[in-house]
Amino acid sequence: MTESSPPHHDSNEIAEAFAAIALVAGQAILDVRRNGFSARQKADASPVTEADERAEAIILDALALLTPNIPVIAEECVSRGEIPAIAEEFILVDPLDGTREFLGGYNDFTVNIALIRVGAPVAGVVFAPALGRIWIAGREAFVASVEPGAPLPAHASRRKIHSRPAPASGLVALVSRSHLDPKAVEELSRLPIAERRPMGSSVKFCVIAEGEADIYPRFGPTMEWDTAAGDAVLRAAGGACLGEDGEPMQYGRNGRAFHNGGFVAWGDLKARRRLSPLI
């Protein structure tokens, strides 16, 4: 950090603040779902609903008060061409990750907020309002149950999580319900997979972080706000999301585009080196 750089925000403290914001946004999503909604297509052909837009407005208003000097890259703002210049620290927001799951009546959609510092996600929150679960990551990762509209769970009611060693009986692989791509299928075909589970949104990263699964490959198109918060949870729990170069994913490295390359999320990095040395 240079002499003129602003002081870094404590990752634990900012994760707590993100979690409180995500709870409010998640309640707004459930309100829209209960009252009925319609969807329309954005320019990139992805769907957007009132729930996405209401949740993002809540998050952006709260972040403007919490961290007014940190640039925020938020999905719906970017779709409108509102893209601030990023700095050493910036925030990535996906107000409703898994919009297709939301539209399809599934419950594994999430609110994602992550703090990026020098390319790495150092704090993140993934909230699945319809599942009543929130994952909070700073220097460590925790999960808690929370009812819609309830306050942020106290530390005593949270459970610290850690990814597991790869089981000798074979890996549990998570695959995208809406976006399974041929290269991901190919990657899994080379590994000792005991079970494949379809799942939506950033919940996949969190399930690996909890030690309930081992690998999640994705080579189809994703954006940085899709993965950063889940990546933060997984890293804090001992795993990692590796790009096609075999290195941990970097954020903000391609200027203002915010596109990810292919990646594989692993719970056990020793098993990854033994089983899949190329990625």
Stockholm file with secondary structure:
# STOCKHOLM 1.0

chainA/1-279         MTESSPPHHDSNEIAEAFAAIALVAGQAILDVRRNGFSARQKADASPVTEADERAEAIILDALALLTPNIPVIAEECVSRGEIPAIAEEFILVDPLDGTREFLGGYNDFTVNIALIRVGAPVAGVVFAPALGRIWIAGREAFVASVEPGAPLPAHASRRKIHSRPAPASGLVALVSRSHLDPKAVEELSRLPIAERRPMGSSVKFCVIAEGEADIYPRFGPTMEWDTAAGDAVLRAAGGACLGEDGEPMQYGRNGRAFHNGGFVAWGDLKARRRLSPLI
#=GR chainA/1-279 SS CCTTSCCCCCHHHHHHHHHHHHHHHHHHHHHHHHHCCCEEECTTSCEEEHHHHHHHHHHHHHHHHHCTTSCEEEHHHHHTTCCCCCCSEEEEEEEEECHHHHHTTCSCCEEEEEEEETTEEEEEEEEETTTTEEEEESSSEEEEECCTTCCCCCGGGCEECCCCCCCTTCEEEEEESSCCCHHHHHHHHTSCEEEEEEECTTHHHHHHHTTSCCEEEECSCCBHHHHHHHHHHHHHTTCEEEETTSSBCCSSTTTTCCBCCCEEEESCHHHHHHHCTTC
#=GC SS_cons         CCTTSCCCCCHHHHHHHHHHHHHHHHHHHHHHHHHCCCEEECTTSCEEEHHHHHHHHHHHHHHHHHCTTSCEEEHHHHHTTCCCCCCSEEEEEEEEECHHHHHTTCSCCEEEEEEEETTEEEEEEEEETTTTEEEEESSSEEEEECCTTCCCCCGGGCEECCCCCCCTTCEEEEEESSCCCHHHHHHHHTSCEEEEEEECTTHHHHHHHTTSCCEEEECSCCBHHHHHHHHHHHHHTTCEEEETTSSBCCSSTTTTCCBCCCEEEESCHHHHHHHCTTC
//
